[in-house]
Amino acid sequence: MIVSVSTECFPDLPLHEAIERLAELEFTAVEIDVHEGGHLEPAKVLADGEWALAQCSDLQRLRPVALSFSSPETPDVYDRFEACSKLAKALGVVTLVVESSELGTPFNGEIERLRKLVAIASDAGQIVGVKTQNDRMTQDAETTASLCRNVPGLGVTLDPSYFIYGHGKKPASWDSILQYVCHVHLRDTKPDAFQVRIGQGNVEYGKLIAQLQRFNFNRAFCAHMPPLEDIDQTGELRKMRLLLESLV
């Protein structure tokens, strides 16, 4: 199992500066975001793959372990995804993190969309991990598991925060998707606050790791923590790294 960190933890810095800060915090692996308005944008990756690769040329000894893709449903969205898949392949990345469609999307339409993404990734030897998120089709574990059963090869990027926030004293169960998990996003969370300081929330990191070990999970746990107002982001990320390294 690998301890990694997302470039989204420093959203206001250019990519090279975000990478530098994460390396200074002694992380050894990184997830790179390719999002609309993010460090790399899907349209720009599609327009100039060599430019995109050059932006990732100095990762400060950080090993890229995942690429997170988010794009509007434009006519060229699959071309954008394929361009990001090519970038990931050039970087030696196997895991591609994607969003599910918004609630209300027809189930069969979502299956068709995810099958197209999985087919593109599979051609490059990669795995698609659909993110668990509120207000999207993956906010419910059973629906997410059903998507995986209907889309051969589809994996899950598990974010426990969405099963804790808004669920009262008892988190919603994610047991039904554990067998499909290929990547994990982590922060600390309480039922009434999506992100809190490390150690002040209800995420049971050790229990989660033990659950995944039963399914031979050997991929990345990724610190995915946007800055909190008036809180030292560097200190929070350091605490998360030390905590995860003590458990894996």
MARBA-3410 file (N, C-alpha, C, O; in Angstrom, 1 decimal):
248
0.8,-1.2,0.0,0.0,0.0,0.0,0.9,1.3,0.0,2.0,1.3,0.6 ~ 0.4,2.3,-0.6,1.2,3.5,-0.9,0.5,4.7,-0.2,-0.7,4.8,-0.3 ~ 1.3,5.5,0.4,0.8,6.8,0.9,1.1,7.9,-0.2,2.2,8.1,-0.6 ~ 0.0,8.6,-0.6,0.2,9.6,-1.7,-0.6,10.8,-1.3,-1.2,10.9,-0.2 ~ -0.5,11.8,-2.2,-1.2,13.1,-1.9,-1.6,13.7,-3.3,-1.0,13.5,-4.3
-2.7,14.4,-3.2,-3.2,15.1,-4.4,-2.7,16.5,-4.6,-2.5,17.2,-3.6 ~ -2.4,16.8,-5.9,-2.0,18.2,-6.1,-3.1,19.2,-5.8,-2.9,20.4,-5.6 ~ -4.4,18.7,-5.7,-5.5,19.6,-5.3,-5.4,20.1,-3.9,-6.1,21.0,-3.5 ~ -4.4,19.6,-3.1,-4.2,20.1,-1.8,-3.6,21.5,-1.8,-3.7,22.2,-0.8 ~ -3.1,21.9,-2.9,-2.6,23.3,-3.1,-3.2,23.9,-4.4,-2.5,24.1,-5.3
-4.5,24.1,-4.4,-5.2,24.5,-5.6,-4.8,25.8,-6.1,-5.0,26.1,-7.3 ~ -4.3,26.7,-5.3,-4.0,28.1,-5.7,-2.5,28.3,-6.2,-2.2,29.3,-6.6 ~ -1.7,27.2,-6.2,-0.4,27.2,-6.6,-0.3,26.7,-8.0,-1.0,25.7,-8.4 ~ 0.7,27.2,-8.9,0.9,26.5,-10.1,1.4,25.1,-9.9,1.9,24.8,-8.8 ~ 1.3,24.2,-10.8,1.6,22.8,-10.6,3.0,22.6,-10.1,3.2,21.8,-9.2
4.0,23.2,-10.7,5.4,23.0,-10.3,5.6,23.4,-8.8,6.4,22.8,-8.1 ~ 4.9,24.5,-8.4,5.0,24.9,-7.0,4.3,24.0,-6.0,4.8,23.7,-4.9 ~ 3.1,23.5,-6.5,2.4,22.5,-5.6,3.2,21.3,-5.5,3.3,20.7,-4.3 ~ 3.8,20.8,-6.5,4.7,19.6,-6.5,5.9,19.8,-5.5,6.2,19.0,-4.7 ~ 6.5,21.0,-5.6,7.6,21.3,-4.8,7.2,21.3,-3.3,7.9,20.8,-2.4
6.0,21.9,-3.0,5.6,21.9,-1.6,5.3,20.5,-1.1,5.7,20.2,0.1 ~ 4.7,19.7,-1.9,4.4,18.3,-1.5,5.7,17.5,-1.3,5.7,16.7,-0.4 ~ 6.7,17.7,-2.1,7.9,17.0,-1.9,8.6,17.5,-0.7,9.2,16.7,0.0 ~ 8.5,18.7,-0.3,9.1,19.2,0.9,8.5,18.6,2.1,9.1,18.5,3.2 ~ 7.2,18.2,2.0,6.5,17.6,3.1,6.8,16.1,3.2,6.3,15.3,4.0
7.7,15.6,2.3,8.3,14.2,2.3,7.3,13.2,1.9,7.4,12.0,2.2 ~ 6.3,13.6,1.1,5.5,12.6,0.4,6.3,12.0,-0.7,7.3,12.6,-1.2 ~ 6.0,10.8,-1.1,6.8,10.1,-2.1,6.0,9.7,-3.4,6.5,9.3,-4.4 ~ 4.7,10.0,-3.3,3.8,9.6,-4.4,2.7,10.7,-4.5,2.3,11.3,-3.6 ~ 2.2,10.9,-5.8,1.3,12.0,-6.0,0.2,11.6,-7.0,0.4,10.8,-7.9
-1.0,12.2,-6.8,-2.1,12.1,-7.7,-2.2,13.5,-8.4,-2.2,14.5,-7.7 ~ -2.2,13.5,-9.7,-2.2,14.8,-10.5,-3.6,15.1,-11.0,-4.2,14.2,-11.6 ~ -4.1,16.3,-10.7,-5.4,16.6,-11.2,-5.4,17.2,-12.6,-4.6,18.0,-12.9 ~ -6.3,16.7,-13.5,-6.5,17.2,-14.8,-8.0,17.6,-14.8,-8.9,16.8,-15.2 ~ -8.3,18.8,-14.4,-9.7,19.3,-14.2,-9.9,20.6,-14.9,-8.9,21.3,-15.1
-11.1,20.9,-15.2,-11.4,22.2,-15.7,-11.1,23.2,-14.6,-11.6,23.2,-13.5 ~ -10.2,24.2,-14.9,-9.7,25.2,-14.0,-8.7,24.6,-13.0,-8.4,25.3,-12.0 ~ -8.2,23.4,-13.2,-7.2,22.8,-12.3,-5.8,23.0,-12.7,-5.5,23.9,-13.5 ~ -4.9,22.2,-12.2,-3.5,22.4,-12.5,-3.2,22.1,-14.0,-2.5,22.8,-14.6 ~ -3.8,21.1,-14.5,-3.8,20.8,-15.9,-5.3,20.7,-16.4,-6.1,20.2,-15.7
-5.6,21.3,-17.5,-7.0,21.2,-18.0,-7.1,20.3,-19.2,-6.3,20.2,-20.1 ~ -8.2,19.5,-19.2,-8.4,18.4,-20.2,-8.3,19.0,-21.6,-7.7,18.3,-22.5 ~ -8.9,20.1,-21.9,-8.8,20.7,-23.2,-7.4,21.0,-23.7,-7.0,20.8,-24.8 ~ -6.6,21.5,-22.7,-5.2,21.8,-23.1,-4.4,20.5,-23.2,-3.5,20.5,-24.1 ~ -4.7,19.5,-22.5,-4.0,18.2,-22.6,-4.3,17.6,-24.0,-3.4,17.1,-24.7
-5.5,17.7,-24.4,-5.9,17.2,-25.7,-5.3,18.1,-26.8,-4.8,17.5,-27.8 ~ -5.2,19.4,-26.7,-4.6,20.2,-27.7,-3.1,20.0,-27.9,-2.6,20.1,-29.0 ~ -2.4,19.7,-26.8,-1.0,19.6,-26.9,-0.4,18.6,-25.8,-0.1,19.0,-24.7 ~ -0.4,17.4,-26.2,0.1,16.4,-25.2,1.5,16.5,-24.8,1.8,16.2,-23.7 ~ 2.3,17.0,-25.7,3.8,17.2,-25.4,3.9,18.3,-24.3,4.7,18.2,-23.4
3.1,19.4,-24.5,3.1,20.4,-23.5,2.7,19.9,-22.1,3.3,20.2,-21.1 ~ 1.6,19.1,-22.1,1.2,18.5,-20.8,2.2,17.7,-20.2,2.4,17.7,-19.0 ~ 2.9,16.8,-21.0,3.9,16.0,-20.4,5.1,16.8,-19.9,5.7,16.5,-18.8 ~ 5.4,17.9,-20.6,6.5,18.8,-20.1,6.1,19.4,-18.7,7.0,19.7,-17.9 ~ 4.8,19.7,-18.5,4.4,20.3,-17.2,4.7,19.3,-16.1,4.8,19.7,-14.9
4.8,18.0,-16.4,5.0,17.0,-15.4,6.4,16.5,-15.4,6.7,15.4,-14.9 ~ 7.3,17.2,-16.1,8.7,16.7,-16.3,9.5,16.7,-15.0,10.5,16.0,-14.9 ~ 9.2,17.6,-14.0,9.9,17.7,-12.8,9.0,17.4,-11.6,8.4,18.4,-11.1 ~ 8.8,16.2,-11.2,7.9,15.9,-10.1,8.7,15.7,-8.8,8.1,15.2,-7.8 ~ 9.9,16.3,-8.7,10.6,16.3,-7.5,10.7,15.0,-6.8,10.5,14.9,-5.5
11.0,14.0,-7.5,11.1,12.6,-7.0,9.8,12.0,-6.5,9.8,10.9,-6.0 ~ 8.7,12.7,-6.8,7.4,12.1,-6.4,7.0,11.2,-7.5,7.0,11.5,-8.7 ~ 6.5,10.0,-7.1,6.1,9.0,-8.1,4.6,9.2,-8.4,3.8,9.2,-7.5 ~ 4.2,9.5,-9.7,2.8,9.7,-10.0,2.1,8.3,-9.9,2.5,7.4,-10.6 ~ 1.1,8.2,-9.1,0.3,7.0,-9.0,-1.1,7.0,-9.4,-1.8,6.0,-9.6
-1.6,8.2,-9.7,-3.0,8.4,-10.2,-3.1,9.7,-10.9,-2.4,10.7,-10.6 ~ -4.1,9.7,-11.8,-4.4,10.9,-12.5,-5.9,11.1,-12.4,-6.7,10.2,-12.7 ~ -6.4,12.3,-11.9,-7.8,12.6,-11.7,-8.3,13.4,-12.8,-7.8,14.5,-13.1 ~ -9.3,12.9,-13.5,-9.9,13.5,-14.7,-11.3,14.1,-14.4,-12.2,13.3,-13.9 ~ -11.5,15.3,-14.7,-12.9,15.9,-14.6,-13.1,16.9,-15.7,-12.3,17.9,-15.9
-14.1,16.7,-16.5,-14.4,17.5,-17.7,-15.9,17.7,-17.9,-16.6,16.7,-17.6 ~ -16.3,18.8,-18.4,-17.7,18.9,-18.8,-18.0,17.9,-19.9,-17.1,17.5,-20.6 ~ -19.3,17.6,-20.0,-19.7,16.6,-21.1,-19.8,17.3,-22.4,-20.8,17.5,-23.0 ~ -18.6,17.7,-22.9,-18.5,18.3,-24.2,-18.5,17.2,-25.3,-18.3,16.0,-25.0 ~ -18.7,17.6,-26.6,-18.7,16.6,-27.7,-17.4,15.8,-27.8,-17.3,14.7,-28.2
-16.3,16.5,-27.3,-15.0,15.8,-27.4,-14.5,15.2,-26.1,-13.3,15.0,-25.9 ~ -15.4,15.0,-25.2,-15.0,14.5,-23.8,-14.3,13.2,-23.9,-13.3,13.0,-23.1 ~ -14.6,12.3,-24.8,-13.9,11.0,-24.8,-12.5,11.2,-25.4,-11.6,10.5,-25.1 ~ -12.4,12.2,-26.3,-11.1,12.5,-26.9,-10.2,13.1,-25.8,-9.0,12.8,-25.7 ~ -10.8,14.0,-24.9,-10.1,14.5,-23.8,-9.6,13.4,-22.9,-8.5,13.4,-22.4
-10.5,12.5,-22.6,-10.1,11.4,-21.7,-9.0,10.6,-22.3,-8.1,10.2,-21.6 ~ -9.1,10.3,-23.5,-8.1,9.5,-24.2,-6.7,10.2,-24.1,-5.7,9.6,-23.9 ~ -6.7,11.5,-24.3,-5.5,12.3,-24.3,-4.9,12.2,-22.8,-3.7,12.1,-22.7 ~ -5.8,12.3,-21.8,-5.3,12.2,-20.5,-4.8,10.7,-20.2,-3.9,10.6,-19.4 ~ -5.4,9.8,-20.8,-4.9,8.4,-20.7,-3.6,8.2,-21.2,-2.7,7.6,-20.7
-3.3,8.9,-22.4,-2.0,8.9,-23.0,-1.0,9.5,-22.1,0.2,9.1,-22.0 ~ -1.4,10.7,-21.5,-0.5,11.3,-20.6,-0.1,10.4,-19.4,1.0,10.3,-19.0 ~ -1.2,9.8,-18.8,-1.0,8.9,-17.7,0.0,7.7,-18.1,0.9,7.4,-17.3 ~ -0.2,7.2,-19.3,0.7,6.1,-19.7,2.1,6.6,-19.8,3.0,5.9,-19.5 ~ 2.3,7.8,-20.4,3.7,8.3,-20.5,4.3,8.5,-19.1,5.6,8.5,-19.0
3.5,8.8,-18.1,4.0,9.0,-16.7,4.1,7.7,-15.9,4.6,7.6,-14.8 ~ 3.6,6.6,-16.5,3.6,5.3,-15.8,2.5,5.1,-14.8,2.6,4.3,-13.9 ~ 1.4,5.9,-15.0,0.3,5.9,-14.1,-0.8,4.8,-14.6,-1.1,4.8,-15.8 ~ -1.3,4.0,-13.6,-2.3,3.0,-14.0,-3.7,3.4,-13.6,-4.6,3.1,-14.3 ~ -3.8,4.2,-12.5,-5.2,4.5,-12.0,-5.7,5.9,-12.5,-5.0,6.9,-12.3
-6.8,5.9,-13.1,-7.5,7.1,-13.6,-8.8,7.3,-12.8,-9.7,6.5,-12.8 ~ -8.8,8.4,-12.1,-10.0,8.7,-11.2,-11.0,9.6,-12.0,-10.6,10.6,-12.6 ~ -12.2,9.2,-12.0,-13.2,9.9,-12.8,-14.5,10.1,-11.9,-14.7,9.4,-10.9 ~ -15.3,11.1,-12.3,-16.6,11.3,-11.6,-17.7,10.5,-12.2,-17.6,10.2,-13.4 ~ -18.7,10.2,-11.4,-19.9,9.6,-12.0,-20.8,10.8,-12.4,-20.5,11.9,-12.1
-21.9,10.5,-13.1,-22.8,11.5,-13.6,-23.7,12.0,-12.4,-23.7,11.3,-11.4 ~ -24.3,13.1,-12.6,-25.2,13.7,-11.6,-26.4,12.8,-11.4,-26.8,12.1,-12.2 ~ -27.0,12.9,-10.1,-28.2,12.2,-9.9,-29.3,12.6,-10.9,-29.4,13.8,-11.3 ~ -30.1,11.6,-11.3,-31.1,11.9,-12.3,-30.7,11.4,-13.6,-31.6,11.3,-14.5 ~ -29.4,11.1,-13.8,-29.0,10.5,-15.1,-29.5,9.1,-15.2,-29.4,8.3,-14.3
-30.0,8.8,-16.4,-30.5,7.4,-16.6,-29.4,6.4,-16.3,-28.3,6.5,-16.8 ~ -29.8,5.3,-15.6,-28.8,4.3,-15.2,-28.1,3.7,-16.4,-26.9,3.5,-16.5 ~ -28.9,3.3,-17.5,-28.3,2.7,-18.6,-27.3,3.7,-19.4,-26.3,3.2,-20.0 ~ -27.7,4.9,-19.4,-26.8,5.9,-20.0,-25.5,6.0,-19.3,-24.4,6.2,-19.9 ~ -25.5,6.0,-17.9,-24.3,6.0,-17.2,-23.4,4.8,-17.4,-22.2,4.9,-17.5
-24.1,3.6,-17.5,-23.3,2.4,-17.8,-22.6,2.5,-19.2,-21.4,2.2,-19.3 ~ -23.3,3.1,-20.2,-22.7,3.2,-21.5,-21.5,4.2,-21.4,-20.5,3.9,-22.0 ~ -21.7,5.3,-20.7,-20.6,6.3,-20.6,-19.4,5.6,-19.9,-18.2,5.8,-20.4 ~ -19.6,4.9,-18.8,-18.5,4.4,-18.1,-17.8,3.2,-18.9,-16.6,3.0,-18.8 ~ -18.6,2.5,-19.6,-18.0,1.4,-20.5,-17.1,2.0,-21.5,-16.0,1.5,-21.8
-17.4,3.2,-22.0,-16.5,3.9,-23.0,-15.2,4.3,-22.3,-14.1,4.1,-22.9 ~ -15.3,4.8,-21.1,-14.1,5.3,-20.4,-13.2,4.1,-20.1,-12.0,4.1,-20.2 ~ -13.9,3.0,-19.6,-13.1,1.8,-19.2,-12.4,1.2,-20.5,-11.3,0.7,-20.4 ~ -13.1,1.2,-21.6,-12.5,0.7,-22.8,-11.3,1.5,-23.3,-10.3,0.9,-23.7 ~ -11.4,2.8,-23.2,-10.2,3.6,-23.5,-9.0,3.3,-22.6,-7.9,3.2,-23.0
-9.3,3.3,-21.3,-8.3,3.0,-20.3,-7.7,1.7,-20.4,-6.5,1.5,-20.3 ~ -8.5,0.7,-20.7,-8.1,-0.7,-20.8,-7.1,-0.9,-21.9,-6.1,-1.7,-21.8 ~ -7.3,-0.2,-23.0,-6.4,-0.2,-24.2,-5.0,0.2,-23.8,-4.0,-0.2,-24.4 ~ -4.9,1.1,-22.8,-3.6,1.5,-22.3,-3.1,0.8,-21.0,-2.1,1.2,-20.4 ~ -3.8,-0.3,-20.6,-3.5,-1.0,-19.5,-3.8,-0.3,-18.2,-3.1,-0.5,-17.2
-4.8,0.5,-18.2,-5.1,1.3,-17.0,-6.5,0.9,-16.4,-7.3,0.2,-17.0 ~ -6.7,1.4,-15.2,-7.9,1.1,-14.4,-8.7,2.4,-14.2,-8.0,3.4,-13.8 ~ -10.0,2.4,-14.4,-10.8,3.6,-14.1,-11.4,3.4,-12.7,-12.0,2.3,-12.4 ~ -11.2,4.3,-11.8,-11.8,4.3,-10.5,-12.8,5.4,-10.3,-12.5,6.6,-10.2 ~ -14.1,5.1,-10.4,-15.2,6.1,-10.3,-15.3,6.6,-8.8,-15.3,5.7,-7.9
-15.3,7.9,-8.6,-15.3,8.4,-7.3,-16.7,8.3,-6.6,-17.7,8.6,-7.2 ~ -16.7,8.0,-5.3,-17.9,8.1,-4.5,-18.0,9.6,-4.1,-17.1,10.2,-3.5 ~ -19.2,10.2,-4.4,-19.5,11.6,-4.2,-21.0,11.8,-3.9,-21.8,11.1,-4.4 ~ -21.3,12.8,-3.1,-22.7,13.2,-2.9,-23.2,13.9,-4.2,-22.5,14.5,-4.9 ~ -24.5,13.8,-4.3,-25.2,14.4,-5.4,-24.8,13.8,-6.8,-25.1,14.4,-7.8
-24.2,12.7,-6.8,-23.9,12.0,-8.0,-24.3,10.5,-7.8,-24.7,10.1,-6.7 ~ -24.3,9.8,-8.9,-24.8,8.4,-8.9,-24.1,7.5,-7.9,-24.6,6.5,-7.5 ~ -22.8,7.9,-7.5,-22.1,7.1,-6.6,-22.2,7.5,-5.2,-21.4,7.1,-4.3 ~ -23.2,8.3,-4.8,-23.4,8.7,-3.4,-23.9,7.5,-2.6,-23.8,7.5,-1.4 ~ -24.4,6.5,-3.3,-25.0,5.3,-2.6,-24.1,4.1,-3.0,-23.8,3.9,-4.1
-23.7,3.4,-2.0,-22.7,2.3,-2.2,-23.4,1.2,-3.1,-22.7,0.6,-3.9 ~ -24.7,0.9,-2.8,-25.3,-0.2,-3.6,-25.4,0.2,-5.1,-25.2,-0.7,-5.9 ~ -25.7,1.4,-5.4,-25.7,1.9,-6.8,-24.4,1.8,-7.4,-24.2,1.4,-8.5 ~ -23.4,2.2,-6.6,-22.0,2.1,-7.1,-21.6,0.7,-7.4,-21.0,0.4,-8.4 ~ -21.9,-0.2,-6.5,-21.6,-1.6,-6.7,-22.3,-2.1,-8.0,-21.8,-2.9,-8.7
-23.6,-1.7,-8.2,-24.3,-2.1,-9.4,-23.6,-1.6,-10.7,-23.6,-2.3,-11.7 ~ -23.1,-0.4,-10.6,-22.4,0.1,-11.8,-21.2,-0.8,-12.1,-20.9,-1.1,-13.2 ~ -20.5,-1.1,-11.0,-19.3,-2.0,-11.2,-19.6,-3.4,-11.8,-18.9,-3.9,-12.6 ~ -20.8,-3.9,-11.3,-21.2,-5.2,-11.9,-21.6,-5.1,-13.3,-21.4,-6.1,-14.1 ~ -22.1,-4.0,-13.7,-22.6,-3.8,-15.1,-21.5,-3.2,-16.1,-21.7,-3.2,-17.3
-20.4,-2.8,-15.5,-19.3,-2.3,-16.3,-18.0,-3.1,-16.0,-17.3,-2.7,-15.1 ~ -17.8,-4.2,-16.6,-16.6,-5.0,-16.3,-15.3,-4.2,-16.4,-15.0,-3.5,-17.3 ~ -14.5,-4.4,-15.3,-13.3,-3.7,-15.2,-13.3,-2.4,-14.5,-12.3,-1.8,-14.2 ~ -14.5,-1.9,-14.2,-14.6,-0.6,-13.5,-14.3,-0.8,-12.0,-14.7,-1.7,-11.3 ~ -13.4,0.1,-11.5,-13.1,0.2,-10.1,-13.7,1.4,-9.4,-14.4,2.2,-10.0
-13.4,1.5,-8.1,-14.0,2.6,-7.3,-12.9,3.4,-6.6,-11.9,2.8,-6.0 ~ -13.0,4.7,-6.6,-12.1,5.5,-5.8,-13.0,5.9,-4.6,-13.9,6.7,-4.6 ~ -12.7,5.2,-3.5,-13.5,5.4,-2.2,-13.1,6.6,-1.5,-11.9,6.8,-1.2 ~ -14.1,7.4,-1.2,-13.9,8.6,-0.3,-14.8,8.4,0.9,-16.0,8.7,0.7 ~ -14.3,8.0,2.0,-15.2,7.7,3.2,-16.0,8.9,3.7,-17.0,8.8,4.3
-15.4,10.1,3.4,-16.1,11.3,3.9,-17.5,11.4,3.5,-18.4,11.9,4.2 ~ -17.8,11.0,2.3,-19.2,11.1,1.8,-20.2,10.1,2.4,-21.4,10.3,2.3 ~ -19.6,9.1,3.1,-20.5,8.2,3.9,-20.6,8.6,5.3,-21.3,8.0,6.1 ~ -19.9,9.6,5.7,-19.9,10.1,7.1,-20.6,11.4,7.2,-21.5,11.6,8.0 ~ -20.3,12.4,6.3,-20.9,13.7,6.4,-22.4,13.6,6.0,-22.8,13.0,5.0
-23.2,14.2,6.9,-24.6,14.2,6.7,-25.4,12.9,7.1,-26.5,12.8,6.8 ~ -24.7,12.0,7.7,-25.3,10.7,8.0,-25.5,10.4,9.5,-25.7,9.3,9.9 ~ -25.5,11.5,10.3,-25.7,11.3,11.7,-24.6,10.6,12.4,-23.5,10.6,12.0 ~ -25.0,9.9,13.5,-24.0,9.2,14.4,-23.4,8.0,13.7,-22.3,7.6,14.0 ~ -24.1,7.4,12.8,-23.7,6.1,12.2,-23.4,6.3,10.7,-24.3,6.7,10.0
-22.2,6.1,10.3,-21.8,6.3,8.9,-22.6,5.3,8.0,-23.0,4.2,8.5 ~ -22.9,5.7,6.8,-23.5,4.8,5.8,-22.4,3.7,5.5,-21.2,3.9,5.5 ~ -22.9,2.5,5.2,-22.0,1.4,4.9,-21.4,1.5,3.5,-22.1,1.8,2.5 ~ -20.1,1.1,3.4,-19.5,1.0,2.1,-19.0,-0.4,1.9,-18.2,-0.6,0.9 ~ -19.4,-1.3,2.7,-19.0,-2.7,2.5,-19.2,-3.3,1.1,-18.3,-4.1,0.7
-20.3,-2.9,0.5,-20.6,-3.6,-0.8,-19.6,-3.2,-1.9,-19.7,-3.8,-3.0 ~ -18.8,-2.1,-1.7,-17.9,-1.7,-2.8,-16.5,-2.0,-2.5,-15.6,-1.7,-3.3 ~ -16.2,-2.5,-1.3,-14.8,-2.8,-0.9,-14.0,-3.6,-1.9,-12.9,-3.4,-2.2 ~ -14.7,-4.6,-2.5,-14.0,-5.5,-3.5,-13.6,-4.8,-4.8,-12.8,-5.3,-5.5 ~ -14.2,-3.6,-5.0,-14.0,-2.9,-6.3,-13.0,-1.7,-6.1,-12.6,-1.1,-7.0
-12.6,-1.4,-4.8,-11.8,-0.2,-4.6,-10.4,-0.4,-5.2,-9.7,-1.4,-4.9 ~ -10.0,0.6,-6.0,-8.7,0.7,-6.6,-7.9,1.9,-6.1,-6.7,2.0,-6.5 ~ -8.5,2.8,-5.4,-7.8,4.0,-5.0,-8.7,4.6,-3.8,-9.9,4.4,-3.8 ~ -8.0,5.4,-2.9,-8.7,5.9,-1.8,-8.4,7.4,-1.6,-7.2,7.8,-1.6 ~ -9.4,8.3,-1.4,-9.2,9.7,-1.1,-9.5,9.8,0.4,-10.5,9.3,0.9
-8.6,10.6,1.1,-8.8,10.7,2.6,-8.6,12.1,3.1,-7.8,12.9,2.6 ~ -9.4,12.4,4.1,-9.3,13.6,4.9,-9.9,13.2,6.2,-10.2,12.0,6.4 ~ -10.2,14.1,7.1,-11.0,13.8,8.3,-12.3,14.5,8.2,-12.4,15.6,7.7 ~ -13.3,13.9,8.8,-14.7,14.3,8.5,-15.6,14.1,9.7,-15.3,13.1,10.5 ~ -16.5,14.9,10.0,-17.6,14.7,11.0,-18.9,14.7,10.3,-19.1,15.2,9.2
-19.9,14.2,11.0,-21.3,14.2,10.4,-21.8,15.5,10.0,-22.6,15.7,9.1 ~ -21.3,16.6,10.7,-21.8,17.9,10.4,-20.7,18.8,9.7,-21.0,20.0,9.6 ~ -19.6,18.3,9.4,-18.5,19.0,8.7,-17.8,18.1,7.8,-17.2,17.1,8.2 ~ -17.8,18.5,6.5,-17.2,17.6,5.5,-15.7,17.4,5.7,-15.1,16.3,5.5 ~ -15.0,18.5,6.1,-13.6,18.4,6.4,-13.2,19.1,7.7,-13.6,20.3,7.8
-12.5,18.5,8.6,-12.0,19.1,9.8,-10.6,18.8,10.0,-10.0,18.0,9.1 ~ -9.9,19.3,11.0,-8.5,19.1,11.2,-8.3,17.6,11.5,-9.2,16.9,12.1 ~ -7.1,17.1,11.1,-6.8,15.7,11.3,-6.9,15.3,12.8,-6.3,16.0,13.7 ~ -7.6,14.3,13.1,-7.8,13.8,14.5,-9.0,14.4,15.2,-9.4,13.9,16.3 ~ -9.7,15.3,14.5,-11.0,15.8,15.1,-12.2,15.3,14.5,-13.3,15.6,14.9
-12.1,14.3,13.6,-13.2,13.8,12.9,-13.5,12.3,13.2,-13.0,11.8,14.2 ~ -14.3,11.7,12.4,-14.8,10.3,12.7,-14.2,9.3,11.7,-14.6,8.1,11.8 ~ -13.3,9.6,10.9,-12.7,8.6,10.0,-11.8,7.7,10.8,-10.9,8.1,11.4 ~ -12.1,6.4,10.7,-11.4,5.4,11.4,-10.4,4.8,10.3,-10.7,3.8,9.7 ~ -9.2,5.4,10.2,-8.2,5.0,9.2,-7.8,3.6,9.3,-7.7,2.9,8.3
-7.5,3.2,10.6,-7.0,1.8,10.8,-8.0,0.8,10.4,-7.7,-0.2,9.8 ~ -9.3,1.0,10.8,-10.3,0.1,10.4,-10.5,0.0,8.9,-10.7,-1.1,8.4 ~ -10.5,1.2,8.2,-10.6,1.2,6.8,-9.5,0.4,6.1,-9.7,-0.4,5.2 ~ -8.3,0.6,6.6,-7.1,-0.2,6.0,-7.3,-1.7,6.2,-7.0,-2.5,5.3 ~ -7.8,-2.1,7.4,-8.0,-3.5,7.7,-9.1,-4.0,6.8,-9.0,-5.2,6.3
-10.1,-3.3,6.5,-11.2,-3.7,5.7,-10.7,-4.0,4.2,-11.0,-5.0,3.6 ~ -9.9,-3.1,3.8,-9.3,-3.2,2.4,-8.3,-4.3,2.3,-8.2,-5.0,1.2 ~ -7.6,-4.5,3.4,-6.6,-5.6,3.3,-7.2,-7.0,3.1,-6.6,-7.9,2.5 ~ -8.5,-7.1,3.6,-9.2,-8.4,3.4,-9.4,-8.7,1.9,-9.7,-9.8,1.5 ~ -9.4,-7.6,1.1,-9.6,-7.8,-0.3,-8.3,-7.6,-1.1,-8.3,-7.3,-2.3
-7.1,-7.7,-0.4,-5.8,-7.6,-1.0,-5.5,-6.3,-1.6,-4.8,-6.3,-2.7 ~ -6.1,-5.2,-1.1,-5.8,-3.9,-1.6,-4.4,-3.6,-1.5,-3.8,-3.7,-0.4 ~ -3.7,-3.2,-2.6,-2.3,-2.8,-2.5,-1.9,-1.6,-3.3,-0.8,-1.4,-3.7 ~ -2.9,-0.7,-3.3,-2.7,0.6,-4.1,-2.6,1.8,-3.2,-2.1,1.6,-2.1 ~ -3.1,2.9,-3.6,-2.7,4.2,-2.9,-3.8,4.7,-2.0,-5.0,4.7,-2.4
-3.4,5.2,-0.8,-4.2,6.0,0.0,-3.8,7.5,-0.2,-2.6,7.8,0.0 ~ -4.7,8.3,-0.7,-4.3,9.6,-1.1,-4.9,10.7,-0.2,-6.1,10.8,-0.1 ~ -4.0,11.5,0.4,-4.5,12.7,1.1,-5.1,13.7,0.1,-4.4,14.2,-0.8 ~ -6.4,13.9,0.3,-7.1,14.8,-0.6,-7.8,15.8,0.2,-9.0,15.7,0.5 ~ -7.1,16.9,0.5,-7.5,17.8,1.6,-7.3,19.3,1.1,-6.2,19.8,1.2
-8.4,19.9,0.5,-8.3,21.3,0.2,-8.0,22.1,1.5,-8.3,21.7,2.6 ~ -7.3,23.3,1.3,-7.0,24.1,2.5,-8.2,24.5,3.3,-9.3,24.8,2.7 ~ -8.1,24.4,4.6,-9.2,24.9,5.5,-8.8,26.4,5.9,-7.7,26.7,6.1 ~ -9.8,27.2,6.0,-9.6,28.6,6.3,-8.9,28.8,7.7,-9.4,28.2,8.7 ~ -7.9,29.6,7.7,-7.1,29.9,9.0,-6.5,28.7,9.6,-6.1,28.7,10.8
-6.3,27.6,8.8,-5.6,26.4,9.3,-4.3,26.2,8.5,-4.3,26.4,7.3 ~ -3.2,25.8,9.2,-1.9,25.6,8.5,-2.0,24.4,7.6,-2.0,23.2,8.1 ~ -2.1,24.5,6.3,-2.2,23.4,5.4,-1.0,22.5,5.5,-1.1,21.3,5.4 ~ 0.2,23.1,5.6,1.4,22.3,5.7,1.4,21.3,6.9,1.7,20.2,6.7 ~ 1.0,21.9,8.0,0.9,21.1,9.2,-0.1,19.9,9.1,0.2,18.8,9.6
-1.3,20.2,8.5,-2.3,19.2,8.4,-1.8,18.1,7.5,-2.1,16.9,7.7 ~ -1.2,18.5,6.4,-0.7,17.4,5.4,0.4,16.6,6.1,0.4,15.4,5.8 ~ 1.2,17.2,6.8,2.3,16.5,7.5,1.7,15.5,8.5,2.1,14.3,8.6 ~ 0.7,15.9,9.2,0.0,15.0,10.2,-0.6,13.8,9.5,-0.6,12.7,9.9 ~ -1.3,14.1,8.3,-1.9,13.0,7.6,-0.9,12.0,7.0,-1.1,10.8,7.1
0.2,12.5,6.5,1.3,11.6,6.0,1.8,10.7,7.1,2.0,9.5,7.0 ~ 2.1,11.3,8.3,2.7,10.5,9.4,1.7,9.5,9.9,2.1,8.4,10.2 ~ 0.4,9.9,10.0,-0.6,9.0,10.4,-0.7,7.8,9.5,-0.7,6.7,9.9 ~ -0.8,8.1,8.2,-1.0,7.0,7.2,0.3,6.1,7.2,0.1,4.9,7.1 ~ 1.4,6.7,7.2,2.7,5.9,7.2,2.8,5.0,8.4,3.4,3.9,8.4
2.2,5.4,9.5,2.2,4.6,10.7,1.3,3.4,10.6,1.4,2.4,11.4 ~ 0.3,3.4,9.7,-0.7,2.4,9.6,-0.5,1.4,8.4,-0.9,0.3,8.5 ~ 0.1,1.9,7.4,0.2,1.0,6.2,1.5,0.2,6.2,1.8,-0.6,5.3
END
